[in-house]
Amino acid sequence: MGEGIEGIFDPESLAVIGASKSRDYYFLRCHENFKGRIYAVNQNVEGKQEVIKGVKFYKSLLDIPERIDYAIIEVP
């Protein structure tokens, strides 16, 4: 495999961009059994609020303190 592609097949971190209370955090709940670190990104959620156990919200992908291997964009 080429360098960097391992993150697609065995990601250590996942960002859910657009996770929202109005959709009951659907994608976050679907990935509760994910063994890596999960981050939620929504510019309208205040600070590093935690709405699902162990998952913190960030206003921007750039605010996450580590490299993200995989990102899901959640749109209505």
N, CA, C and O atoms as a GROMACS GRO file, in nm:
protein
  304
    1MET      N    1   0.083  -0.119   0.000
    1MET     CA    2   0.000   0.000   0.000
    1MET      C    3   0.087   0.124   0.000
    1MET      O    4   0.198   0.125   0.053
    2GLY      N    5   0.034   0.228  -0.060
    2GLY     CA    6   0.106   0.355  -0.063
    2GLY      C    7   0.103   0.423   0.073
    2GLY      O    8   0.016   0.395   0.156
    3GLU      N    9   0.197   0.511   0.094
    3GLU     CA   10   0.205   0.583   0.221
    3GLU      C   11   0.079   0.666   0.244
    3GLU      O   12   0.034   0.736   0.153
    4GLY      N   13   0.023   0.659   0.363
    4GLY     CA   14  -0.092   0.740   0.398
    4GLY      C   15  -0.227   0.676   0.369
    4GLY      O   16  -0.329   0.724   0.419
    5ILE      N   17  -0.231   0.570   0.291
    5ILE     CA   18  -0.360   0.510   0.255
    5ILE      C   19  -0.412   0.418   0.366
    5ILE      O   20  -0.530   0.381   0.366
    6GLU      N   21  -0.327   0.380   0.460
    6GLU     CA   22  -0.368   0.292   0.568
    6GLU      C   23  -0.485   0.352   0.648
    6GLU      O   24  -0.570   0.278   0.697
    7GLY      N   25  -0.488   0.484   0.660
    7GLY     CA   26  -0.594   0.552   0.734
    7GLY      C   27  -0.732   0.529   0.678
    7GLY      O   28  -0.831   0.540   0.751
    8ILE      N   29  -0.742   0.498   0.551
    8ILE     CA   30  -0.872   0.471   0.490
    8ILE      C   31  -0.925   0.336   0.535
    8ILE      O   32  -1.044   0.322   0.561
    9PHE      N   33  -0.838   0.238   0.545
    9PHE     CA   34  -0.880   0.102   0.576
    9PHE      C   35  -0.880   0.070   0.725
    9PHE      O   36  -0.953  -0.018   0.769
   10ASP      N   37  -0.800   0.139   0.800
   10ASP     CA   38  -0.792   0.116   0.944
   10ASP      C   39  -0.771   0.250   1.015
   10ASP      O   40  -0.665   0.274   1.073
   11PRO      N   41  -0.872   0.338   1.011
   11PRO     CA   42  -0.855   0.472   1.068
   11PRO      C   43  -0.844   0.470   1.220
   11PRO      O   44  -0.911   0.392   1.288
   12GLU      N   45  -0.758   0.556   1.271
   12GLU     CA   46  -0.745   0.573   1.415
   12GLU      C   47  -0.829   0.690   1.465
   12GLU      O   48  -0.859   0.700   1.584
   13SER      N   49  -0.867   0.778   1.373
   13SER     CA   50  -0.949   0.893   1.412
   13SER      C   51  -1.051   0.923   1.303
   13SER      O   52  -1.027   0.902   1.184
   14LEU      N   53  -1.165   0.972   1.348
   14LEU     CA   54  -1.278   0.998   1.259
   14LEU      C   55  -1.339   1.133   1.296
   14LEU      O   56  -1.362   1.160   1.414
   15ALA      N   57  -1.366   1.216   1.197
   15ALA     CA   58  -1.435   1.343   1.220
   15ALA      C   59  -1.570   1.337   1.150
   15ALA      O   60  -1.580   1.297   1.034
   16VAL      N   61  -1.674   1.377   1.223
   16VAL     CA   62  -1.807   1.387   1.166
   16VAL      C   63  -1.837   1.536   1.153
   16VAL      O   64  -1.864   1.604   1.252
   17ILE      N   65  -1.832   1.584   1.030
   17ILE     CA   66  -1.851   1.727   1.002
   17ILE      C   67  -1.998   1.753   0.979
   17ILE      O   68  -2.060   1.691   0.893
   18GLY      N   69  -2.055   1.845   1.057
   18GLY     CA   70  -2.196   1.879   1.044
   18GLY      C   71  -2.286   1.803   1.140
   18GLY      O   72  -2.408   1.809   1.127
   19ALA      N   73  -2.228   1.731   1.236
   19ALA     CA   74  -2.308   1.659   1.334
   19ALA      C   75  -2.400   1.758   1.405
   19ALA      O   76  -2.356   1.866   1.445
   20SER      N   77  -2.527   1.721   1.420
   20SER     CA   78  -2.623   1.818   1.470
   20SER      C   79  -2.728   1.756   1.562
   20SER      O   80  -2.772   1.643   1.540
   21LYS      N   81  -2.765   1.831   1.664
   21LYS     CA   82  -2.870   1.788   1.755
   21LYS      C   83  -3.003   1.771   1.682
   21LYS      O   84  -3.082   1.684   1.717
   22SER      N   85  -3.027   1.854   1.580
   22SER     CA   86  -3.154   1.846   1.507
   22SER      C   87  -3.170   1.713   1.435
   22SER      O   88  -3.282   1.673   1.402
   23ARG      N   89  -3.059   1.644   1.410
   23ARG     CA   90  -3.065   1.510   1.348
   23ARG      C   91  -3.029   1.403   1.451
   23ARG      O   92  -2.992   1.291   1.415
   24ASP      N   93  -3.039   1.439   1.580
   24ASP     CA   94  -3.011   1.349   1.692
   24ASP      C   95  -2.872   1.287   1.684
   24ASP      O   96  -2.851   1.174   1.726
   25TYR      N   97  -2.777   1.363   1.630
   25TYR     CA   98  -2.637   1.318   1.622
   25TYR      C   99  -2.628   1.180   1.556
   25TYR      O  100  -2.554   1.093   1.602
   26TYR      N  101  -2.703   1.162   1.449
   26TYR     CA  102  -2.718   1.033   1.382
   26TYR      C  103  -2.584   0.963   1.353
   26TYR      O  104  -2.564   0.849   1.394
   27PHE      N  105  -2.493   1.030   1.284
   27PHE     CA  106  -2.366   0.966   1.248
   27PHE      C  107  -2.279   0.939   1.370
   27PHE      O  108  -2.205   0.841   1.372
   28LEU      N  109  -2.289   1.024   1.470
   28LEU     CA  110  -2.211   0.999   1.592
   28LEU      C  111  -2.260   0.872   1.660
   28LEU      O  112  -2.181   0.790   1.706
   29ARG      N  113  -2.391   0.858   1.666
   29ARG     CA  114  -2.448   0.739   1.731
   29ARG      C  115  -2.419   0.612   1.651
   29ARG      O  116  -2.400   0.506   1.709
   30CYS      N  117  -2.415   0.621   1.520
   30CYS     CA  118  -2.384   0.506   1.435
   30CYS      C  119  -2.242   0.456   1.456
   30CYS      O  120  -2.212   0.340   1.430
   31HIS      N  121  -2.155   0.542   1.502
   31HIS     CA  122  -2.014   0.507   1.517
   31HIS      C  123  -1.972   0.493   1.662
   31HIS      O  124  -1.853   0.501   1.693
   32GLU      N  125  -2.068   0.473   1.752
   32GLU     CA  126  -2.034   0.461   1.894
   32GLU      C  127  -1.939   0.344   1.922
   32GLU      O  128  -1.864   0.348   2.020
   33ASN      N  129  -1.941   0.242   1.838
   33ASN     CA  130  -1.854   0.126   1.859
   33ASN      C  131  -1.720   0.138   1.788
   33ASN      O  132  -1.638   0.046   1.792
   34PHE      N  133  -1.697   0.251   1.723
   34PHE     CA  134  -1.570   0.275   1.656
   34PHE      C  135  -1.460   0.274   1.761
   34PHE      O  136  -1.472   0.342   1.864
   35LYS      N  137  -1.354   0.201   1.738
   35LYS     CA  138  -1.249   0.184   1.839
   35LYS      C  139  -1.150   0.300   1.846
   35LYS      O  140  -1.075   0.311   1.943
   36GLY      N  141  -1.148   0.384   1.744
   36GLY     CA  142  -1.057   0.499   1.744
   36GLY      C  143  -1.119   0.620   1.811
   36GLY      O  144  -1.219   0.609   1.883
   37ARG      N  145  -1.061   0.737   1.787
   37ARG     CA  146  -1.112   0.862   1.844
   37ARG      C  147  -1.210   0.927   1.745
   37ARG      O  148  -1.185   0.932   1.624
   38ILE      N  149  -1.320   0.976   1.799
   38ILE     CA  150  -1.422   1.041   1.716
   38ILE      C  151  -1.430   1.188   1.757
   38ILE      O  152  -1.433   1.220   1.876
   39TYR      N  153  -1.435   1.274   1.657
   39TYR     CA  154  -1.451   1.418   1.679
   39TYR      C  155  -1.572   1.465   1.601
   39TYR      O  156  -1.596   1.418   1.490
   40ALA      N  157  -1.646   1.557   1.657
   40ALA     CA  158  -1.760   1.617   1.589
   40ALA      C  159  -1.726   1.761   1.555
   40ALA      O  160  -1.665   1.832   1.636
   41VAL      N  161  -1.765   1.804   1.436
   41VAL     CA  162  -1.736   1.940   1.392
   41VAL      C  163  -1.867   2.007   1.353
   41VAL      O  164  -1.940   1.960   1.266
   42ASN      N  165  -1.895   2.118   1.420
   42ASN     CA  166  -2.013   2.198   1.389
   42ASN      C  167  -1.985   2.340   1.438
   42ASN      O  168  -1.966   2.362   1.557
   43GLN      N  169  -1.984   2.434   1.347
   43GLN     CA  170  -1.949   2.571   1.383
   43GLN      C  171  -2.052   2.637   1.474
   43GLN      O  172  -2.023   2.742   1.532
   44ASN      N  173  -2.170   2.578   1.488
   44ASN     CA  174  -2.275   2.638   1.570
   44ASN      C  175  -2.281   2.582   1.712
   44ASN      O  176  -2.363   2.628   1.793
   45VAL      N  177  -2.197   2.485   1.744
   45VAL     CA  178  -2.196   2.428   1.879
   45VAL      C  179  -2.088   2.498   1.959
   45VAL      O  180  -1.978   2.521   1.910
   46GLU      N  181  -2.121   2.530   2.083
   46GLU     CA  182  -2.030   2.608   2.167
   46GLU      C  183  -1.909   2.527   2.214
   46GLU      O  184  -1.924   2.421   2.275
   47GLY      N  185  -1.793   2.577   2.184
   47GLY     CA  186  -1.668   2.524   2.235
   47GLY      C  187  -1.646   2.376   2.218
   47GLY      O  188  -1.690   2.316   2.120
   48LYS      N  189  -1.578   2.317   2.316
   48LYS     CA  190  -1.549   2.174   2.312
   48LYS      C  191  -1.652   2.098   2.394
   48LYS      O  192  -1.618   2.011   2.474
   49GLN      N  193  -1.777   2.130   2.372
   49GLN     CA  194  -1.889   2.068   2.441
   49GLN      C  195  -1.893   1.918   2.410
   49GLN      O  196  -1.867   1.878   2.296
   50GLU      N  197  -1.924   1.837   2.509
   50GLU     CA  198  -1.936   1.693   2.489
   50GLU      C  199  -2.083   1.655   2.496
   50GLU      O  200  -2.146   1.669   2.601
   51VAL      N  201  -2.140   1.607   2.385
   51VAL     CA  202  -2.282   1.573   2.382
   51VAL      C  203  -2.304   1.423   2.380
   51VAL      O  204  -2.411   1.375   2.416
   52ILE      N  205  -2.205   1.349   2.337
   52ILE     CA  206  -2.209   1.204   2.340
   52ILE      C  207  -2.083   1.162   2.415
   52ILE      O  208  -1.976   1.219   2.392
   53LYS      N  209  -2.093   1.066   2.502
   53LYS     CA  210  -1.981   1.027   2.588
   53LYS      C  211  -1.852   1.009   2.507
   53LYS      O  212  -1.846   0.927   2.415
   54GLY      N  213  -1.752   1.086   2.544
   54GLY     CA  214  -1.621   1.074   2.482
   54GLY      C  215  -1.603   1.149   2.351
   54GLY      O  216  -1.494   1.149   2.295
   55VAL      N  217  -1.710   1.213   2.300
   55VAL     CA  218  -1.702   1.285   2.173
   55VAL      C  219  -1.715   1.434   2.200
   55VAL      O  220  -1.816   1.479   2.253
   56LYS      N  221  -1.613   1.510   2.163
   56LYS     CA  222  -1.617   1.655   2.182
   56LYS      C  223  -1.643   1.725   2.048
   56LYS      O  224  -1.601   1.678   1.943
   57PHE      N  225  -1.712   1.836   2.057
   57PHE     CA  226  -1.740   1.918   1.940
   57PHE      C  227  -1.632   2.023   1.922
   57PHE      O  228  -1.579   2.078   2.018
   58TYR      N  229  -1.600   2.048   1.797
   58TYR     CA  230  -1.506   2.154   1.760
   58TYR      C  231  -1.573   2.241   1.655
   58TYR      O  232  -1.654   2.193   1.575
   59LYS      N  233  -1.540   2.369   1.656
   59LYS     CA  234  -1.599   2.462   1.560
   59LYS      C  235  -1.542   2.445   1.420
   59LYS      O  236  -1.608   2.480   1.322
   60SER      N  237  -1.422   2.392   1.410
   60SER     CA  238  -1.356   2.376   1.280
   60SER      C  239  -1.272   2.250   1.281
   60SER      O  240  -1.222   2.208   1.386
   61LEU      N  241  -1.256   2.191   1.166
   61LEU     CA  242  -1.166   2.077   1.151
   61LEU      C  243  -1.024   2.115   1.190
   61LEU      O  244  -0.949   2.033   1.242
   62LEU      N  245  -0.989   2.240   1.167
   62LEU     CA  246  -0.855   2.289   1.200
   62LEU      C  247  -0.831   2.300   1.350
   62LEU      O  248  -0.717   2.307   1.394
   63ASP      N  249  -0.938   2.301   1.430
   63ASP     CA  250  -0.926   2.310   1.576
   63ASP      C  251  -0.894   2.176   1.641
   63ASP      O  252  -0.854   2.172   1.758
   64ILE      N  253  -0.911   2.067   1.570
   64ILE     CA  254  -0.885   1.934   1.625
   64ILE      C  255  -0.734   1.918   1.641
   64ILE      O  256  -0.659   1.941   1.546
   65PRO      N  257  -0.688   1.878   1.759
   65PRO     CA  258  -0.545   1.878   1.789
   65PRO      C  259  -0.463   1.765   1.728
   65PRO      O  260  -0.344   1.754   1.758
   66GLU      N  261  -0.521   1.682   1.647
   66GLU     CA  262  -0.444   1.573   1.586
   66GLU      C  263  -0.488   1.550   1.441
   66GLU      O  264  -0.585   1.608   1.393
   67ARG      N  265  -0.414   1.465   1.374
   67ARG     CA  266  -0.445   1.432   1.235
   67ARG      C  267  -0.573   1.347   1.230
   67ARG      O  268  -0.593   1.258   1.312
   68ILE      N  269  -0.657   1.376   1.134
   68ILE     CA  270  -0.780   1.300   1.113
   68ILE      C  271  -0.758   1.205   0.997
   68ILE      O  272  -0.718   1.246   0.888
   69ASP      N  273  -0.786   1.076   1.020
   69ASP     CA  274  -0.768   0.976   0.915
   69ASP      C  275  -0.887   0.970   0.821
   69ASP      O  276  -0.870   0.946   0.702
   70TYR      N  277  -1.007   0.992   0.873
   70TYR     CA  278  -1.127   0.976   0.792
   70TYR      C  279  -1.230   1.081   0.835
   70TYR      O  280  -1.244   1.109   0.954
   71ALA      N  281  -1.299   1.138   0.740
   71ALA     CA  282  -1.402   1.237   0.772
   71ALA      C  283  -1.532   1.201   0.701
   71ALA      O  284  -1.532   1.156   0.586
   72ILE      N  285  -1.642   1.220   0.771
   72ILE     CA  286  -1.776   1.200   0.716
   72ILE      C  287  -1.844   1.335   0.720
   72ILE      O  288  -1.841   1.404   0.822
   73ILE      N  289  -1.904   1.374   0.608
   73ILE     CA  290  -1.978   1.499   0.604
   73ILE      C  291  -2.126   1.466   0.615
   73ILE      O  292  -2.183   1.401   0.527
   74GLU      N  293  -2.188   1.512   0.723
   74GLU     CA  294  -2.329   1.485   0.748
   74GLU      C  295  -2.410   1.607   0.706
   74GLU      O  296  -2.395   1.715   0.764
   75VAL      N  297  -2.494   1.590   0.608
   75VAL     CA  298  -2.579   1.698   0.561
   75VAL      C  299  -2.723   1.651   0.563
   75VAL      O  300  -2.749   1.532   0.548
   76PRO      N  301  -2.818   1.744   0.582
   76PRO     CA  302  -2.959   1.702   0.586
   76PRO      C  303  -3.007   1.656   0.449
   76PRO      O  304  -3.123   1.618   0.434
   0.00000   0.00000   0.00000
